[in-house]
């Protein structure tokens, strides 16, 4: 029974989370409960808990994670100052007079919002409130409209600078160091958040391209599903530049500083937060109450992330104290098919966990357990991180439990049926699975650009 304690821990935490208890306290509470049970039975070494203060201090003292509140601040400022709404309006005026133009606008603006917020719920809700009524009013098929918005909202998982990639990068860096330590190998190669940003660029843009090709195909085969909004007037060149260029330049500055090596992701996040604030001020939409509102929202999200991180650190320490990592590694080693089967099983488990856990919990609880084992099997850490991000993106879009579907259902008009949302996302799920398969077959899609940039 004792040897199965790690798996029992994992089952209990999933059950507790499904019952709706707070994630951070559920993780830490379950871990301490099992640790106390193990100590009373004489099957858990209390000295493991002595390492807890140093682990927590190291987590909170991690400068990489400072990027989280800064990127959150940047995204919330763009949203609350209505810069995102203005961006969508200008993009719709630019493309809307063509069949499928509003759909193209939603994908492109959603990509930019994903790059600025990195939070699936924020992007889906924002796009749902701003674009869904306009698409329905102009005769768009409800299935196509809702599917486009949901799929675009999940781009926040993969389009850099994504908060999901920030957290994954930090977790994979620790896992890579742990894997090297376990193997007794000390390679100069490391994995960073910047590597994940660069590695996600090509797969993310390819996925956006697949979305646009799908919408273009619909307009050619079934133009009645995405009619042109002929009443929209094309913006004047000056208005187009004034409306679209500043937020695009901000995102390019953030990513460009990382790609060029001029700034770390944390420093680039500071540039993004300051740039979003200056844009809001230039537009005359920055005042004390709005700044306080943005700061309060940033504080809430940041506290949630770090509390979950602390709870996950406690959980993973107790899990390792029960020999959970050795149990999983043994299970992977005896599986037929070797590394391929192990990777496939991990992807399936993460996909299913995406129905009940947010990416933060999965990143902090699941990834530290499985990543060192997969890295010791020879998988590239950057490729592994992009695969996990894409997998979670697909999970968040898949009926009936996908988080993106729930977010859109919460803001969609009453006449939109839930079944329409489910049917609308099916083609986009197929596109994401296609991208996932392509990345599995050609890992260089994720590893080529980081390796090229790292070359002296």
HELIX and SHEET records of a PDB file:
HELIX    1   1 UNK A    2  UNK A    4  5                                   3    
HELIX    2   2 UNK A    5  UNK A   18  1                                  14    
HELIX    3   3 UNK A   23  UNK A   41  1                                  19    
HELIX    4   4 UNK A   47  UNK A   50  1                                   4    
HELIX    5   5 UNK A   52  UNK A   60  1                                   9    
HELIX    6   6 UNK A   63  UNK A   65  5                                   3    
HELIX    7   7 UNK A   66  UNK A   80  1                                  15    
HELIX    8   8 UNK A   83  UNK A   95  1                                  13    
HELIX    9   9 UNK A  101  UNK A  117  1                                  17    
HELIX   10  10 UNK A  120  UNK A  127  1                                   8    
HELIX   11  11 UNK A  128  UNK A  132  3                                   5    
HELIX   12  12 UNK A  133  UNK A  137  1                                   5    
HELIX   13  13 UNK A  142  UNK A  153  1                                  12    
HELIX   14  14 UNK A  154  UNK A  157  5                                   4    
HELIX   15  15 UNK A  163  UNK A  183  1                                  21    
HELIX   16  16 UNK A  193  UNK A  221  1                                  29    
HELIX   17  17 UNK A  223  UNK A  225  5                                   3    
HELIX   18  18 UNK A  237  UNK A  259  1                                  23    
HELIX   19  19 UNK A  265  UNK A  282  1                                  18    
HELIX   20  20 UNK A  288  UNK A  321  1                                  34    
HELIX   21  21 UNK A  324  UNK A  334  1                                  11    
HELIX   22  22 UNK A  338  UNK A  353  1                                  16    
HELIX   23  23 UNK A  359  UNK A  361  1                                   3    
HELIX   24  24 UNK A  362  UNK A  366  3                                   5    
HELIX   25  25 UNK A  367  UNK A  376  1                                  10    
HELIX   26  26 UNK A  381  UNK A  395  1                                  15    
HELIX   27  27 UNK A  403  UNK A  411  1                                   9    
HELIX   28  28 UNK A  418  UNK A  441  1                                  24    
HELIX   29  29 UNK A  444  UNK A  454  1                                  11    
END                                                                             
